[in-house]
Amino acid sequence: MMARRYCRGPGCTRLLPEAGTAGGRPRLYCSDRCRSRDRRLRERIDRGLDRREARLEETAEDRHRLTAAAYAVAREARHLAAALDTEAEQPDWRQPAWWNRPEPDLGRPGAPYTRATLALVEAAQQAVAAAVAADRAAGDGWAEIGAALGVSADTAARRYSRPAPPAAT
């Protein structure tokens, strides 16, 4: 005599009937309803795993974008620091603070410090946007991201949410 088994249906605690003398494959479910519920549950689990895999891929891509943005910020900062170091090595009379230019020199663009710093700020803004995308892909909510940025969740979502993909027609 074989041990009696329980139905494999989710949440079902019914005992399965004993195998008949005619043989055949043993039953796994007590009814069609339990078999359908188990199939739907497995499909739901599979969809969840597919979504998780897609989210992991998206997180890896966003992390790569964040790394590239961080390197861009570092590159711009190094350029600015190198320019300032080179300038500091010059004699005082060759440094911009000593220039006495009543009229702007049309052959040379003005405000070199401001332009270099703006390039750094732009790279930093792109790094922040990449960091927000990476945090969103990792599962953080707009409230946490907004708190980190010092703004409300709605403001963070408006500034950094990705545009919706176009609908397929």
Summary of the structure (lengths in Angstrom):
residues: 169
radius of gyration: 31.9
end to end distance: 61.4
largest distance: 109.2
contacts: 365
relative contact order: 0.08
helix: 63%
strand: 1%
